[in-house]
Amino acid sequence: METLMTVAELKDRLDAGTRTVLLDVRWALGDPHGRDHYLEGHLPGAVFVDLATELAAPHEDPTRGRHPLPPLEQFQSSARAWGIREGDIVVAYDNTGNMAAARAWWMLRNAGVSPVRLLDGGLAAWLEAGFDVESGDVAAEPGDVVLTDGGMPVVDAAGAGAWSGSGLLLDARAGERYRGEIEPVDPQAGHIPGAVSAPTSDNLGPDGRFLPADALRRRFSKLGVTEGVQTAVYCGSGVTAAHEVAALEIAGYRAALYPGSFSEWSNNPGNLVVTGAEPDGMSPATKD
């Protein structure tokens, strides 16, 4: 199943008038102005997707994490408001290397929408190619898509805590957050015991595009990903971990997502959090 679409492929589709639903998912931690950025300039015909309200349920219970998945009925209502019809090809993008757009990609895949792609390189690649953007809002004609659930593998907190006993648990956050050197948003610093540090940023090249499949395979192989090992991924709140799931798919691996991620894990006092550069919490300097 294809994961990416290039800007050239998308431009050809749009020029040919081939129906394509474009989702602009501009969001970044610490930047609440995604909609303003969208209104200033977006791909022609793209509909804005608000990650905080449409790709997440209200953040009312910290023990569920910062971006809990919304109920299926709510998500279906949003998808129809974006104009998605049965059989449509959906392309999601942002301006941060698809770090946010991957959330929409994963949720739609999980909901049974198989023809959904990430625009490789996002808005930056589109502009670099010299293609036009438009400003203002786009109101889509309502769609009729019927969403389901269970299309992608998931793991809950209990499963994530036990995962390293028989599989590989990847922590997609920045290395300094994994090691517990800093923690800007969650109540504890560190990582889930047994998790291996695998920063999402390493999935991308300097141009903001995903690394080629063979390069991603080499990257994940060094982290312990193999065909015989079940892999799961978490991040801070389940957003950028979806990017890692996409990168793993490009590399030829299927991985489970822990939607609640570290924000859920660290808000439950009964869950152990460890610090340091090693999965067990020990740094090389402290080992015998």
C-alpha positions, -999 to +999 in steps of 0.1 A: +000+000+000+014+034-010+022+058+017+035+089-001+026+111-031+051+134-047+043+170-055+047+162-092+022+134-090-003+156-071+001+185-096-006+161-124-038+149-107-050+185-100-042+196-136-061+166-150-091+174-127-088+141-110-108+142-078-085+145-048-093+156-013-065+178+001-061+182+039-039+209+053-030+198+088-007+226+100+000+222+136+031+222+158+038+220+195+039+256+208+024+271+176-014+276+179-017+295+147-021+267+122-053+281+108-038+315+103-009+300+084-034+281+062-055+312+055-023+330+043-015+304+017-024+267+011-025+242-018-054+249-042-086+234-029-071+222+004-094+221+035-080+230+069-079+203+095-077+214+131-056+188+149-066+198+184-103+197+178-108+173+148-080+148+152-083+146+190-110+145+217-112+173+243-083+172+267-103+168+298-086+139+316-048+141+317-046+104+324-058+098+288-030+119+273-029+153+256-044+142+223-067+113+229-083+098+198-119+112+192-149+089+191-155+073+157-188+092+152-171+125+158-142+116+135-167+105+108-185+139+111-152+157+106-142+136+076-175+143+059-171+180+066-137+178+048-156+165+018-144+129+018-166+105-001-164+067-005-135+058-027-118+092-027-080+095-027-070+117+002-037+136+004-026+152+037+002+176+042+016+203+065+047+225+066+067+205+092+078+174+073+044+157+077+049+155+115+013+166+120-002+154+088+008+119+097-018+120+124-046+124+098-030+098+076-029+072+105-064+080+117-080+077+083-061+045+076-073+032+110-108+042+100-107+022+068-098+049+043-070+031+024-063+055-005-047+081+018-013+095+012+012+120+027+025+147+004+062+141+006+079+173+016+046+190+023+040+227+015+077+235+013+082+209-015+052+223-033+065+259-032+100+247-041+086+232-073+072+266-082+036+256-079+009+281-069-009+284-036-042+302-028-053+321+003-085+322+022-108+295+034-121+265+015-155+250+024-159+216+010-191+200-002-200+175+025-189+140+019-206+106+027-177+085+038-185+057+063-157+051+087-149+020+107-122+012+133-093-012+137-076-008+104-042-002+121-026-020+150-027-002+184-014-008+219-026+005+252-007+016+282-005-019+297+007-033+264+033-006+260+046-013+295+051-050+287+060-046+250+098-047+254+095-082+270+088-097+236+090-069+211+106-036+203+091-003+217+104+028+199+102+063+215+098+088+187+105+119+207+137+140+207+166+123+223+169+148+252+133+141+262+138+104+260+169+107+282+150+129+307+172+159+303+142+182+295+104+178+296+085+208+283+049+196+287+045+163+305+046+158+343+076+135+344+109+134+324+123+102+309+109+073+290+089+041+293+111+013+306+125-008+278+119+017+251+146+025+225+152+061+214+142+066+178+136+104+171+111+110+144+132+138+129+157+111+117+130+098+093+136+129+071+163+143+049+175+179+050+148+187+024+119+176+047+111+146+026+111+111+039+144+092+035+143+066+007+130+032+017+164+015+018+178+043+040+149+039+064+154+001+065+190+006+075+180+031+101+154+009+117+175-022+114+202-005+136+175+001+161+165-036+162+136-036+138+134-070+119+106-090+103+105-113+133+101-087+160+068-070+168+073-032+168+053-005+186+058+033+187+050+061+210+058+098+213+046+126+235+009+126+227+004+101+198+009+127+170+045+123+157+045+086+165+022+083+136+050+097+114+073+069+126+046+044+118+045+059+083+083+057+080+083+021+091+056+013+065+078+029+038+106+007+050+084-023+047+074-028+084+041-027+101+041-012+136+015-006+163+008+029+177+004+037+214-021+066+210-020+078+245+018+079+244+041+094+271+016+121+280-008+093+291+019+071+306+035+099+327+002+112+340-005+078+357+015+076+390+016+038+389+036+038+357+074+037+361+094+063+342+132+059+338+159+083+326+192+079+308+204+069+274+196+032+277+162+014+275+165+003+311+172+038+323+209+034+329+234+055+310+266+039+297+286+058+323+267+042+352+271+006+341+296-017+356 
